[in-house]
């Protein structure tokens, strides 16, 4: 009798342990998704911060061409400072993007292992299908950091060319000669901001699809 009770007790404990393990795995899976969502949000924030910094840089740059502009040397130095700040923001995009991709690798690796452990073939297929759909949603997020960097790169080179042009010829006449190029650069800046906004909107939509309910 005591032997049977011990066996039943052992069976109950084993079932509870199994349920606890399954619950812990489920909870960890949710936490992994939450970490990826957070990392993705940090990447989008870094892109947004860079856009704001770029806008500030262009405001200082355009003050060079104002009719009441004074102390061109001071404005020129401020442009260089703001450009440096913009590059630092771009580096932050790369940093956050790397963290985001690392979280994605962890999540998808664990999810793959978890799906493979499901014995029910129908449930395993459903899990595999959900994993594939989630990976597809993440693909557009995963490339957002690289895409943003690619968008900023050519523009910053154009801006640097103009700053270099003024480096040894910083006077009202040279500034006036640069105005047509400055107008083109402002047009490029507007298109860049629009492209960045579209990139962030796409990323945010896909982040929403990842977020646990």
Secondary structure, DSSP 4 states (H G I P E B T S, - for coil): -HHHHHHHHHHHHHHHHHHHHHHHHHHHHHHHHHHHHHHHHHHHHHHHHHHHHHHHHHHHHHHTT-TT---HHHHHHHHHHHHHHHHHHHHHHHHHHHHHHHHHHHHHHHHHHHHHT--SHHHHHHHHHHHHHHHHHHHHHHTHHHHHHHHHHHHHHHHHHHHHHHHT--SHHHHHHTHHHHHHHHHHHHHHHHHHHHHHHHHHHHHHHHS--
